[in-house]
């Protein structure tokens, strides 16, 4: 069962981990950090949002807008 699920999911992640998507996610994150320089941030919440956004782009080619 695990191997079957892995075979199904692997092509999506190999295709999704293109340098363009990684670059876009990194730039979005840096842009967000630059906007938040003068206020305290909840790093855990911020990283959750960034993770959801990245997974949406990688796995589903969808902008989660979080």
Secondary structure, 3 states (H helix, E strand, C coil): CHHHHHHHHHHHHHHHCCHHHHHHHHHHHHHHHHHCCCCCCCHHHHHHHHHHHHHHHHHHCCCCCC
